[in-house]
Amino acid sequence: MFKKILIANRGEIACRVIRTAKRLGIATVAVYSDADRDAMHVRMADEAVHIGPSPSNRSYIVIENILEAIRRTGADAVHPGYGFLSENAAFAEALEKEGVVFIGPPARAIEAMGDKITSKKLAAEAGVSTVPGHMGLIEDAEEAARIAASIGFPVMIKASAGGGGKGMRIAWNEREAREGFQSSKNEAKNSFGDDRIFIEKFVTEPRHIEIQVLGDRRGNTVYLGERECSIQRRNQKVIEEAPSPFLDEKTRRAMGEQAVALAKAVGYHSAGTVEFIVDADRNFYFLEMNTRLQVEHPVTELVTGLDLVEQMIRVAAGEELAFRQKNVKLDGWAIESRLYAEDPYRNFLPSIGRLTRYRPPAEGRQEDGTIIRNDTGVVEGGEISMYYDPMIAKLCTWGPDRATAVDAMARALDSFEVEGIGHNLPFLSAVMQQERFREGRLTTAYIAEEFGGGFQGVVPDEVSAMRLAAVAATVNQALQERACRISGTIDNHRRVVGHDWVASLADRDFRVTCGTSADGAYVGFGDERSISVVTDWVPGRTLATFNIDNQPMAVKVELAGIGIRLRWRGIDVVARVRSPRIAELARLMPKKQPPDTSKMLLCPMPGVVTSIAVKAGETVEAGQAIAVVEAMKMENILRAERRATVKRVAIAAGASLAVDELIMEFE
């Protein structure tokens, strides 16, 4: 077994590998850039080596920098994690020359299957059904448009060395093919150091289902079931689960056997994933093979009981798999929600800044038998950088069946506190409540179809609004009574707190009465209906449990001026609890109108403006690309919303802007 492993990665996956290595008694080495000097993975490792400036193309994907760290620390093996150099055959070869073991597949397998163009050719030669496309290299945007037209729109433009949604675009016409080609090429070069692009037919309404394979150096290869990865946004997975609610045992076995055959054909060992597109009739088509550990590997671990990182380490050390295919059993159901630093209320644009609060739910087996697992690489007070992937954490839940696992995820999301940046927790909570998701009717177009107009939060129905009104009334009553308890006052001069209020939230007014009975506190709603309320909330607590008629709700509570902000199940409302007379007067107050920004282009996210495509006096058409902002390794093309004339351009290309800073004005 190895004595010391260097993790050539950062963030969540570096922490994940370190945990398993420590359990196996193996020393660990972390590498870090300027931006990650105080990162969690640096603190967890036994040793840490600085490898360069913040941009990944000057640190984490510079092979010589990693090799120098290996020489300095004497590491005898390297785990690459995912992304960065994990699917770089040259890196694996460089390690071999150094006499260091690469904890992953052989370089020849990485080269054959990690490259999407080569892998598709090999799959076709092996008789594996693949999606129609152009596997040759594409020289420029015009050639890309011609090829796309010949394949037939829509098409998927993809980076050959891509992954994680980077370097991928869907084009529905020739103009989008030209623009998508250039953006994909730029992203691929910045993220992977490889700007090769290919194009394939985009299959509408497909499911994205992948098979986890694991092989040793002695030719033993097994598949560990499938993962459903259909819920994606901009080709980036958001929610995954194992197993898939769509597959039957026959299809699962056929896909698994095909994945194993493909792995054996290239002499594959270690953990890897074969991805398929599956249509409504359960016909499946080879998409690509990821020759590394997948982001979503925890759900497979939860349903198989295996530690995939441990298996990778043991295989790399020359050990034989301790089990065979007949020993692989799938137990229960697991769901993974990726918590991203992306603001769903701003079309999921990246958000950077400091985590002023980061408190995940308690991990481990819960009282009801479900399991919560949270893989992360951040801590409270840490900073989300613009230089890397926006992932904050991967929250996973396990249950004996899918419905139980989904319910456990909904509760876990309610109990997850993240403040200081924009994040997608409300969106994840909203998905967990959707009937379509709970029924398992998933496709890769799920988010586009269900949230086509963007995400504006969940509007509470009458029952939810009433429950939240009871929460607000309870909080207000406690605050009012606390405000009256001032030491040194004369008893008969102390303000008496009333019990009759009007709770206003989500455009609804509820006349409520707060009181107590032999059974505890209650909130009456004036129609002879009352709701019992038992809570552990005290002033200052930001997350509390409210048992409403014996049904627990984990609600985030925050005082917002004279209002009470409540967040639960994707609902985000500010409740105002007033006396009946004040509520009557408040209804007469005029509403403040937001400022008019209709003639301004504001930066939608913190980032670098890489190009300005127009100048003052120029007329732009609706849909025309007018600027590009790069953030978190992703290029974001800003387009004109309507025909207009540019009055002035406020900044130049290369400027670093905060959110809502002015880029240009229109007449």
C-alpha positions as CSV (number, residue, x, y, z in Angstrom):
1,M,0.0,0.0,0.0
2,F,1.1,3.6,-0.6
3,K,2.7,5.6,2.1
4,K,1.9,9.1,0.8
5,I,-0.7,10.3,-1.8
6,L,-0.7,13.7,-3.4
7,I,-4.1,15.0,-4.5
8,A,-3.7,16.9,-7.7
9,N,-6.9,18.8,-7.2
10,R,-8.8,21.2,-4.9
11,G,-12.1,21.8,-3.1
12,E,-14.6,19.1,-2.4
13,I,-13.0,16.2,-4.2
14,A,-9.6,16.9,-2.6
15,C,-11.2,16.7,0.8
16,R,-13.1,13.6,-0.2
17,V,-9.9,11.8,-1.2
18,I,-8.1,12.9,1.9
19,R,-10.8,11.5,4.2
20,T,-10.4,8.0,2.7
21,A,-6.6,8.1,2.6
22,K,-6.6,9.1,6.3
23,R,-8.9,6.2,7.1
24,L,-6.5,3.8,5.3
25,G,-3.5,5.3,7.2
26,I,-2.0,7.0,4.2
27,A,-0.3,10.4,4.5
28,T,-1.7,13.1,2.2
29,V,-0.3,16.1,0.3
30,A,-2.5,19.0,-0.9
31,V,-1.6,21.4,-3.6
32,Y,-3.0,24.9,-3.7
33,S,-3.0,28.2,-5.7
34,D,-2.9,31.7,-4.4
35,A,-6.7,31.8,-4.1
36,D,-6.8,28.5,-2.1
37,R,-4.1,29.4,0.4
38,D,-6.6,29.0,3.3
39,A,-8.8,26.4,1.7
40,M,-10.3,23.4,3.6
41,H,-8.3,20.8,1.6
42,V,-5.1,22.6,2.5
43,R,-6.0,22.4,6.2
44,M,-7.0,18.8,6.1
45,A,-3.9,17.4,4.4
46,D,-0.7,16.4,6.2
47,E,1.4,18.6,3.9
48,A,0.6,21.3,1.4
49,V,2.5,22.8,-1.5
50,H,1.9,26.1,-3.3
51,I,1.8,25.5,-7.1
52,G,1.1,28.9,-8.6
53,P,-1.3,31.8,-9.2
54,S,-5.1,31.6,-8.9
55,P,-6.0,30.8,-12.6
56,S,-6.1,27.1,-13.0
57,N,-4.1,27.3,-16.3
58,R,-1.2,28.7,-14.3
59,S,-1.5,26.3,-11.4
60,Y,-3.7,23.2,-11.2
61,I,-3.3,22.1,-14.8
62,V,0.4,22.9,-15.1
63,I,1.9,19.4,-15.1
64,E,5.4,20.6,-14.2
65,N,4.1,22.4,-11.1
66,I,2.5,19.1,-9.9
67,L,5.6,17.1,-10.6
68,E,7.7,19.6,-8.6
69,A,5.3,19.2,-5.7
70,I,5.7,15.4,-5.9
71,R,9.5,15.7,-5.9
72,R,9.4,18.1,-2.8
73,T,7.2,15.8,-0.8
74,G,8.2,12.3,-1.9
75,A,4.6,11.2,-2.7
76,D,4.5,7.8,-4.2
77,A,1.1,8.1,-5.8
78,V,-1.2,10.8,-7.1
79,H,-5.0,10.9,-7.1
80,P,-6.3,13.4,-9.8
81,G,-9.9,13.8,-8.6
82,Y,-12.1,15.0,-11.4
83,G,-11.5,17.9,-13.8
84,F,-8.1,19.6,-14.2
85,L,-5.6,16.8,-15.1
86,S,-7.7,13.8,-14.3
87,E,-8.2,12.8,-17.9
88,N,-4.9,14.0,-19.3
89,A,-2.9,11.1,-20.7
90,A,0.3,13.2,-20.8
91,F,0.0,13.7,-17.0
92,A,-0.4,10.0,-16.4
93,E,2.7,9.4,-18.6
94,A,4.7,12.0,-16.9
95,L,3.9,10.4,-13.5
96,E,5.0,7.0,-14.9
97,K,8.4,8.5,-15.9
98,E,8.8,9.9,-12.4
99,G,8.1,6.5,-10.9
100,V,4.9,7.7,-9.3
101,V,1.7,5.7,-9.5
102,F,-1.3,7.4,-11.1
103,I,-4.5,6.4,-9.2
104,G,-6.6,6.0,-12.2
105,P,-6.7,4.1,-15.5
106,P,-3.6,3.5,-17.8
107,A,-2.6,6.4,-20.0
108,R,-3.6,4.5,-23.2
109,A,-7.1,4.1,-21.9
110,I,-7.3,7.8,-21.0
111,E,-6.1,8.7,-24.4
112,A,-8.5,6.3,-26.1
113,M,-11.6,6.9,-24.1
114,G,-11.1,10.2,-22.3
115,D,-10.9,12.0,-25.7
116,K,-14.5,12.2,-26.9
117,I,-13.7,12.1,-30.6
118,T,-11.5,9.0,-30.3
119,S,-13.9,7.2,-27.9
120,K,-16.8,7.6,-30.3
121,K,-14.8,6.2,-33.1
122,L,-13.8,3.2,-31.0
123,A,-17.3,2.7,-29.8
124,A,-18.6,2.7,-33.4
125,E,-15.9,0.2,-34.5
126,A,-16.9,-2.0,-31.6
127,G,-20.5,-2.0,-32.8
128,V,-21.8,0.2,-30.0
129,S,-24.7,2.5,-31.1
130,T,-23.7,6.1,-31.0
131,V,-25.4,9.4,-31.6
132,P,-24.9,10.7,-35.2
133,G,-22.3,13.5,-35.5
134,H,-19.0,14.8,-36.9
135,M,-16.1,13.3,-35.1
136,G,-13.3,15.1,-37.0
137,L,-11.6,18.2,-35.9
138,I,-13.3,21.5,-36.9
139,E,-11.1,24.4,-38.0
140,D,-13.3,27.5,-37.6
141,A,-16.8,28.8,-36.9
142,E,-17.9,28.8,-40.6
143,E,-17.0,25.1,-40.9
144,A,-18.9,24.4,-37.7
145,A,-22.0,26.1,-39.1
146,R,-21.8,24.0,-42.3
147,I,-21.3,20.7,-40.5
148,A,-24.1,21.5,-38.0
149,A,-26.5,22.2,-40.9
150,S,-25.5,19.0,-42.6
151,I,-26.2,17.0,-39.4
152,G,-29.5,18.8,-38.9
153,F,-30.4,21.2,-36.1
154,P,-30.4,21.1,-33.2
155,V,-26.8,20.0,-32.6
156,M,-24.5,19.8,-29.6
157,I,-21.1,21.5,-29.8
158,K,-18.7,19.9,-27.4
159,A,-15.1,20.2,-26.3
160,S,-13.2,17.0,-27.0
161,A,-11.5,17.2,-23.6
162,G,-14.6,18.6,-21.9
163,G,-16.5,17.8,-18.8
164,G,-18.8,19.3,-16.2
165,G,-20.7,21.3,-18.8
166,K,-17.6,23.3,-19.8
167,G,-17.1,23.9,-23.5
168,M,-20.6,22.7,-24.4
169,R,-23.3,24.6,-26.4
170,I,-26.6,23.6,-28.1
171,A,-27.2,25.3,-31.4
172,W,-30.6,25.6,-33.1
173,N,-29.4,27.5,-36.2
174,E,-26.3,28.5,-38.1
175,R,-25.8,31.7,-36.1
176,E,-25.8,29.9,-32.8
177,A,-23.5,27.3,-34.3
178,R,-20.9,30.0,-35.1
179,E,-21.2,31.7,-31.7
180,G,-21.3,28.4,-29.8
181,F,-18.2,27.1,-31.6
182,Q,-16.1,30.0,-30.6
183,S,-17.4,30.1,-27.0
184,S,-16.9,26.4,-26.6
185,K,-13.4,26.6,-28.0
186,N,-12.5,29.5,-25.6
187,E,-13.9,27.7,-22.6
188,A,-12.2,24.4,-23.5
189,K,-8.8,26.1,-23.9
190,N,-9.1,27.9,-20.5
191,S,-10.5,25.0,-18.6
192,F,-8.6,22.0,-20.1
193,G,-5.8,23.5,-22.2
194,D,-7.3,21.7,-25.2
195,D,-9.5,23.6,-27.6
196,R,-10.6,20.8,-30.0
197,I,-14.3,20.8,-30.7
198,F,-16.7,18.2,-32.3
199,I,-20.4,18.3,-33.1
200,E,-23.1,15.7,-32.8
201,K,-26.9,15.5,-33.2
202,F,-28.7,16.8,-30.1
203,V,-31.4,14.2,-29.2
204,T,-34.4,16.0,-27.9
205,E,-36.1,14.8,-24.7
206,P,-33.5,12.2,-23.8
207,R,-32.5,10.8,-20.4
208,H,-28.9,10.9,-19.4
209,I,-28.1,7.7,-17.6
210,E,-24.6,6.5,-16.8
211,I,-23.0,3.2,-15.7
212,Q,-20.3,3.1,-13.0
213,V,-17.6,0.6,-13.9
214,L,-14.7,-0.6,-11.7
215,G,-11.8,-2.8,-12.8
216,D,-8.5,-4.1,-11.5
217,R,-5.2,-4.7,-13.2
218,R,-5.9,-8.5,-13.5
219,G,-8.8,-8.1,-15.9
220,N,-11.7,-8.3,-13.4
221,T,-14.3,-5.6,-14.3
222,V,-17.7,-5.1,-12.8
223,Y,-20.5,-2.5,-13.2
224,L,-22.0,-1.0,-10.0
225,G,-25.5,0.0,-11.3
226,E,-26.5,3.2,-12.9
227,R,-27.0,6.9,-12.0
228,E,-29.9,9.0,-13.4
229,C,-28.3,12.4,-14.3
230,S,-31.1,13.9,-16.5
231,I,-31.7,17.0,-14.4
232,Q,-29.2,19.4,-15.9
233,R,-28.9,23.1,-16.5
234,R,-26.6,24.3,-19.4
235,N,-25.4,20.7,-19.7
236,Q,-24.3,20.7,-16.1
237,K,-25.8,18.1,-13.8
238,V,-27.8,19.5,-10.9
239,I,-29.6,16.5,-9.3
240,E,-28.5,12.9,-9.6
241,E,-29.9,9.6,-8.2
242,A,-29.2,5.9,-8.0
243,P,-30.7,3.8,-9.3
244,S,-32.7,5.4,-12.2
245,P,-36.5,5.4,-11.8
246,F,-36.8,4.6,-15.5
247,L,-34.7,1.5,-16.0
248,D,-35.9,-2.0,-15.7
249,E,-33.6,-4.9,-14.7
250,K,-33.2,-6.1,-18.3
251,T,-32.1,-2.6,-19.6
252,R,-29.8,-2.1,-16.6
253,R,-28.1,-5.4,-17.2
254,A,-27.7,-4.7,-21.0
255,M,-26.2,-1.3,-20.3
256,G,-23.9,-2.6,-17.6
257,E,-22.6,-5.4,-19.8
258,Q,-22.0,-3.1,-22.7
259,A,-20.1,-0.7,-20.4
260,V,-17.9,-3.5,-19.1
261,A,-17.2,-4.8,-22.6
262,L,-16.2,-1.3,-23.7
263,A,-13.9,-0.9,-20.6
264,K,-12.2,-4.3,-21.3
265,A,-11.7,-3.4,-25.0
266,V,-9.3,-0.6,-23.9
267,G,-7.7,-2.4,-21.0
268,Y,-9.3,-0.2,-18.5
269,H,-8.8,-0.5,-14.8
270,S,-9.8,1.8,-11.8
271,A,-13.1,3.6,-11.6
272,G,-14.7,4.9,-14.7
273,T,-18.1,5.9,-16.0
274,V,-19.8,5.1,-19.3
275,E,-22.5,7.6,-20.2
276,F,-25.6,6.9,-22.3
277,I,-28.4,8.7,-23.8
278,V,-31.7,6.7,-23.3
279,D,-34.8,7.4,-25.2
280,A,-38.5,6.9,-24.2
281,D,-38.4,3.3,-25.4
282,R,-35.3,2.5,-23.3
283,N,-33.1,2.4,-26.4
284,F,-29.6,3.5,-25.3
285,Y,-26.8,5.1,-27.1
286,F,-23.1,5.5,-26.1
287,L,-22.3,9.1,-25.3
288,E,-18.9,9.1,-23.8
289,M,-16.6,7.5,-21.2
290,N,-15.3,9.5,-18.3
291,T,-12.0,7.9,-17.3
292,R,-12.0,9.3,-13.8
293,L,-14.1,9.5,-10.6
294,Q,-17.4,11.2,-11.3
295,V,-18.7,14.2,-9.2
296,E,-21.9,12.2,-8.5
297,H,-20.1,9.0,-7.2
298,P,-21.5,9.3,-3.7
299,V,-25.0,8.1,-4.7
300,T,-23.4,4.9,-6.0
301,E,-21.5,4.5,-2.8
302,L,-24.7,4.9,-0.8
303,V,-26.6,2.2,-2.6
304,T,-23.7,-0.3,-3.0
305,G,-21.9,0.3,0.3
306,L,-18.6,0.6,-1.5
307,D,-16.0,3.4,-1.1
308,L,-15.0,4.1,-4.7
309,V,-11.9,6.2,-3.7
310,E,-10.7,3.3,-1.6
311,Q,-11.2,0.9,-4.5
312,M,-9.3,3.2,-6.8
313,I,-6.4,3.3,-4.3
314,R,-6.4,-0.5,-3.8
315,V,-6.5,-1.2,-7.6
316,A,-3.6,1.3,-8.2
317,A,-1.6,-0.5,-5.5
318,G,-2.0,-3.8,-7.5
319,E,-4.8,-5.4,-5.4
320,E,-7.4,-7.6,-6.9
321,L,-11.1,-6.7,-6.6
322,A,-12.5,-8.4,-3.5
323,F,-15.8,-9.1,-5.2
324,R,-17.4,-10.1,-8.5
325,Q,-20.5,-9.0,-10.4
326,K,-22.7,-11.5,-8.6
327,N,-21.7,-9.8,-5.3
328,V,-22.9,-6.4,-6.3
329,K,-26.3,-5.6,-4.8
330,L,-28.2,-2.3,-4.9
331,D,-29.8,-1.4,-1.6
332,G,-32.3,1.4,-1.3
333,W,-32.2,4.8,-3.1
334,A,-29.9,7.8,-3.0
335,I,-30.3,11.4,-4.2
336,E,-27.6,14.0,-4.7
337,S,-28.2,17.7,-4.9
338,R,-25.4,19.9,-6.1
339,L,-25.2,23.2,-4.1
340,Y,-23.9,25.8,-6.5
341,A,-22.8,29.4,-6.0
342,E,-25.3,30.4,-8.6
343,D,-28.2,32.8,-8.1
344,P,-31.4,31.2,-9.4
345,Y,-33.3,34.5,-9.2
346,R,-30.8,35.9,-11.7
347,N,-31.0,33.1,-14.2
348,F,-28.4,31.1,-12.3
349,L,-25.6,33.5,-12.9
350,P,-22.4,32.8,-10.8
351,S,-22.1,34.4,-7.5
352,I,-18.8,35.0,-5.6
353,G,-18.0,36.3,-2.1
354,R,-17.6,35.2,1.4
355,L,-19.7,32.5,3.1
356,T,-20.9,34.5,6.1
357,R,-22.8,31.5,7.2
358,Y,-22.3,27.9,6.2
359,R,-24.0,25.3,8.3
360,P,-25.0,22.0,6.7
361,P,-27.5,19.5,8.3
362,A,-26.1,16.9,10.6
363,E,-24.6,14.0,8.7
364,G,-25.1,10.3,9.4
365,R,-28.0,8.0,10.0
366,Q,-31.1,9.9,11.2
367,E,-33.8,8.8,13.6
368,D,-36.1,7.6,10.8
369,G,-33.3,5.4,9.3
370,T,-32.4,7.7,6.4
371,I,-28.8,8.9,5.9
372,I,-27.5,12.4,5.2
373,R,-24.1,12.9,3.6
374,N,-22.5,16.2,2.7
375,D,-19.3,16.3,0.6
376,T,-17.8,19.8,0.6
377,G,-14.6,21.8,0.4
378,V,-15.7,25.0,2.1
379,V,-16.1,26.3,5.7
380,E,-18.0,29.2,7.2
381,G,-15.9,32.3,6.5
382,G,-14.4,30.9,3.4
383,E,-14.5,32.7,0.0
384,I,-16.1,31.5,-3.2
385,S,-13.6,32.4,-5.9
386,M,-14.3,33.5,-9.5
387,Y,-11.5,31.3,-10.7
388,Y,-13.0,27.8,-10.2
389,D,-16.2,25.8,-10.4
390,P,-19.1,27.2,-8.5
391,M,-19.8,24.1,-6.5
392,I,-20.1,24.6,-2.8
393,A,-21.2,21.1,-1.7
394,K,-22.9,17.9,-2.7
395,L,-25.8,17.0,-0.4
396,C,-26.9,13.4,-0.5
397,T,-29.6,11.4,1.2
398,W,-30.4,7.7,1.3
399,G,-33.6,5.9,2.0
400,P,-35.0,2.4,1.5
401,D,-37.1,3.7,-1.4
402,R,-37.2,6.7,-3.7
403,A,-40.0,8.6,-2.0
404,T,-38.3,8.3,1.4
405,A,-35.0,9.5,-0.1
406,V,-36.7,12.5,-1.8
407,D,-38.5,13.4,1.5
408,A,-35.2,13.2,3.4
409,M,-33.6,15.5,0.8
410,A,-36.4,18.1,1.2
411,R,-35.9,18.1,4.9
412,A,-32.1,18.3,4.6
413,L,-32.3,21.2,2.2
414,D,-34.6,23.0,4.7
415,S,-31.9,22.6,7.3
416,F,-29.0,23.8,5.2
417,E,-27.9,27.4,6.0
418,V,-25.9,29.3,3.4
419,E,-25.5,33.1,3.5
420,G,-23.3,35.7,2.0
421,I,-23.6,34.7,-1.7
422,G,-26.3,33.7,-4.2
423,H,-26.9,30.0,-4.2
424,N,-29.4,27.5,-5.6
425,L,-30.8,26.0,-2.4
426,P,-34.3,27.4,-3.0
427,F,-34.3,25.9,-6.5
428,L,-33.3,22.5,-5.3
429,S,-36.0,22.7,-2.7
430,A,-38.5,23.6,-5.3
431,V,-37.6,20.6,-7.5
432,M,-38.1,18.2,-4.5
433,Q,-41.7,19.4,-4.3
434,Q,-42.6,19.0,-7.9
435,E,-45.1,16.3,-8.8
436,R,-43.2,15.5,-12.0
437,F,-39.9,15.0,-10.2
438,R,-41.5,12.9,-7.5
439,E,-43.0,10.7,-10.2
440,G,-39.6,10.3,-11.9
441,R,-40.7,11.7,-15.2
442,L,-37.3,13.1,-16.1
443,T,-35.5,14.2,-19.2
444,T,-32.5,16.4,-19.9
445,A,-35.0,19.2,-20.8
446,Y,-36.6,19.1,-17.3
447,I,-35.3,22.4,-16.1
448,A,-36.0,24.2,-19.4
449,E,-39.5,22.8,-19.5
450,E,-40.4,23.3,-15.8
451,F,-38.7,26.6,-15.3
452,G,-38.7,28.1,-18.9
453,G,-39.4,31.6,-17.6
454,G,-36.6,31.3,-15.0
455,F,-36.9,30.7,-11.3
456,Q,-38.8,33.2,-9.3
457,G,-39.2,31.2,-6.1
458,V,-42.1,29.1,-5.0
459,V,-45.4,30.8,-4.5
460,P,-47.0,29.4,-1.3
461,D,-50.4,27.8,-1.7
462,E,-53.2,28.6,0.9
463,V,-52.1,25.8,3.3
464,S,-48.4,26.8,3.1
465,A,-49.2,30.5,3.5
466,M,-51.3,29.8,6.6
467,R,-48.6,27.7,8.2
468,L,-46.0,30.4,7.5
469,A,-48.4,33.0,8.9
470,A,-48.6,31.0,12.1
471,V,-44.8,30.9,12.2
472,A,-44.6,34.7,11.7
473,A,-47.2,35.3,14.3
474,T,-45.4,33.1,16.8
475,V,-42.1,34.9,16.1
476,N,-43.7,38.3,16.4
477,Q,-45.4,37.4,19.7
478,A,-42.1,36.3,21.2
479,L,-40.3,39.5,20.0
480,Q,-43.0,41.7,21.3
481,E,-43.1,40.0,24.7
482,R,-39.3,40.1,24.9
483,A,-39.2,43.9,24.1
484,C,-41.5,44.5,27.1
485,R,-39.3,42.6,29.6
486,I,-37.0,45.6,30.5
487,S,-35.5,45.5,34.0
488,G,-36.1,48.4,36.4
489,T,-39.6,49.3,35.1
490,I,-42.6,49.8,37.3
491,D,-44.9,46.8,36.9
492,N,-48.1,48.7,36.3
493,H,-46.4,50.9,33.7
494,R,-45.2,48.0,31.5
495,R,-46.6,47.8,28.0
496,V,-49.2,45.0,27.6
497,V,-48.7,43.0,24.5
498,G,-51.9,42.3,22.5
499,H,-52.8,39.0,21.1
500,D,-54.7,40.0,17.9
501,W,-52.7,40.7,14.8
502,V,-52.8,40.7,11.0
503,A,-50.1,38.6,9.4
504,S,-49.4,39.7,5.8
505,L,-47.4,37.6,3.4
506,A,-47.4,36.6,-0.3
507,D,-50.3,39.1,-1.0
508,R,-52.4,37.5,1.7
509,D,-53.7,38.9,5.0
510,F,-54.5,36.6,7.9
511,R,-56.2,37.9,11.0
512,V,-54.7,35.9,13.8
513,T,-54.9,35.5,17.5
514,C,-51.9,34.2,19.5
515,G,-52.6,32.4,22.7
516,T,-51.9,29.6,25.0
517,S,-53.9,26.6,26.2
518,A,-53.4,23.5,28.3
519,D,-51.9,21.9,25.2
520,G,-49.4,24.7,24.6
521,A,-49.3,27.7,22.2
522,Y,-51.7,28.2,19.4
523,V,-52.5,30.6,16.6
524,G,-56.1,31.2,15.8
525,F,-57.3,32.2,12.4
526,G,-60.6,33.8,13.2
527,D,-62.8,31.2,11.6
528,E,-62.8,29.0,14.7
529,R,-59.7,27.2,13.3
530,S,-56.6,27.2,15.4
531,I,-53.1,25.8,14.8
532,S,-50.9,24.5,17.6
533,V,-47.4,25.7,17.5
534,V,-44.4,24.3,19.3
535,T,-41.0,25.7,18.5
536,D,-37.4,26.0,19.7
537,W,-37.0,29.4,18.1
538,V,-35.6,32.2,20.3
539,P,-34.6,35.7,19.1
540,G,-31.3,35.5,17.3
541,R,-31.8,32.0,16.0
542,T,-31.6,31.8,12.2
543,L,-32.9,28.2,11.8
544,A,-35.6,26.7,14.0
545,T,-38.1,23.9,14.0
546,F,-41.8,24.8,14.2
547,N,-44.1,21.9,14.9
548,I,-47.3,23.1,13.3
549,D,-50.2,20.8,14.3
550,N,-47.5,18.1,15.0
551,Q,-45.9,18.5,11.5
552,P,-42.3,19.7,11.8
553,M,-41.0,22.5,9.6
554,A,-37.4,23.6,9.6
555,V,-37.7,27.3,8.8
556,K,-35.0,29.9,8.3
557,V,-36.0,33.0,10.2
558,E,-34.4,36.5,9.7
559,L,-35.6,39.9,10.9
560,A,-35.8,42.2,7.9
561,G,-36.5,45.7,9.0
562,I,-40.0,45.6,10.4
563,G,-40.7,42.4,8.6
564,I,-39.8,38.7,9.3
565,R,-38.2,36.9,6.4
566,L,-39.2,33.2,6.2
567,R,-37.6,30.6,3.9
568,W,-38.9,27.1,3.6
569,R,-39.3,24.6,0.7
570,G,-38.2,27.1,-1.9
571,I,-40.6,29.8,-0.5
572,D,-38.9,33.1,0.4
573,V,-41.3,35.6,1.8
574,V,-41.2,38.6,4.1
575,A,-44.1,38.5,6.6
576,R,-45.3,41.6,8.3
577,V,-47.3,41.2,11.5
578,R,-49.1,44.3,12.6
579,S,-51.9,45.3,14.9
580,P,-55.3,45.4,13.1
581,R,-55.3,49.2,13.0
582,I,-51.7,49.5,11.7
583,A,-52.5,46.9,9.1
584,E,-55.5,48.9,8.0
585,L,-53.4,52.1,7.6
586,A,-50.6,50.2,5.9
587,R,-52.9,49.2,3.0
588,L,-53.2,52.9,2.2
589,M,-49.5,53.4,1.8
590,P,-48.2,53.8,-1.8
591,K,-45.8,51.1,-3.1
592,K,-42.3,52.3,-3.9
593,Q,-41.4,51.6,-7.6
594,P,-38.1,50.1,-8.5
595,P,-35.5,52.2,-10.4
596,D,-35.8,52.2,-14.2
597,T,-32.8,50.3,-15.7
598,S,-34.5,49.5,-19.0
599,K,-31.9,51.6,-20.9
600,M,-28.9,50.2,-19.2
601,L,-26.8,47.0,-19.6
602,L,-25.7,46.0,-16.1
603,C,-23.2,43.3,-15.4
604,P,-25.3,40.3,-14.3
605,M,-22.6,38.7,-12.2
606,P,-19.1,39.4,-10.8
607,G,-16.6,38.7,-13.6
608,V,-14.3,39.9,-16.3
609,V,-15.6,41.6,-19.4
610,T,-13.6,39.7,-22.1
611,S,-15.1,41.6,-25.1
612,I,-17.3,44.4,-26.1
613,A,-18.9,43.9,-29.5
614,V,-20.5,47.3,-30.1
615,K,-19.6,51.0,-29.7
616,A,-21.3,54.3,-29.0
617,G,-23.8,55.3,-31.8
618,E,-24.2,51.8,-33.1
619,T,-27.7,50.3,-33.5
620,V,-28.2,46.8,-32.2
621,E,-30.9,44.3,-32.9
622,A,-32.8,42.1,-30.5
623,G,-30.8,39.0,-29.7
624,Q,-27.5,40.5,-31.0
625,A,-24.4,39.6,-28.9
626,I,-23.1,42.9,-27.4
627,A,-20.7,41.8,-24.7
628,V,-19.1,38.7,-23.1
629,V,-18.5,38.2,-19.4
630,E,-16.4,35.4,-18.1
631,A,-16.9,34.0,-14.5
632,M,-16.0,30.7,-13.0
633,K,-14.5,29.4,-16.2
634,M,-17.8,30.0,-18.1
635,E,-18.3,32.5,-20.9
636,N,-21.6,34.3,-20.7
637,I,-22.8,36.1,-23.8
638,L,-24.9,39.2,-23.1
639,R,-27.5,40.0,-25.8
640,A,-29.6,43.0,-26.6
641,E,-33.2,42.6,-25.4
642,R,-34.6,44.8,-28.2
643,R,-33.6,47.1,-31.0
644,A,-31.7,50.2,-29.6
645,T,-28.9,52.6,-30.2
646,V,-25.9,52.5,-27.9
647,K,-25.5,55.9,-26.1
648,R,-22.2,55.1,-24.4
649,V,-20.0,52.2,-23.4
650,A,-18.9,52.7,-19.8
651,I,-16.1,50.2,-19.6
652,A,-13.4,48.6,-21.8
653,A,-12.7,44.9,-22.4
654,G,-10.6,43.4,-19.6
655,A,-12.5,45.3,-16.8
656,S,-13.4,43.4,-13.7
657,L,-16.9,44.2,-12.6
658,A,-19.1,43.6,-9.6
659,V,-22.8,42.5,-10.0
660,D,-25.0,45.3,-11.4
661,E,-22.1,47.6,-12.5
662,L,-22.9,49.5,-15.6
663,I,-21.5,48.2,-18.9
664,M,-23.3,50.4,-21.4
665,E,-26.3,52.8,-21.8
666,F,-28.8,53.0,-24.6
667,E,-30.7,56.0,-26.0
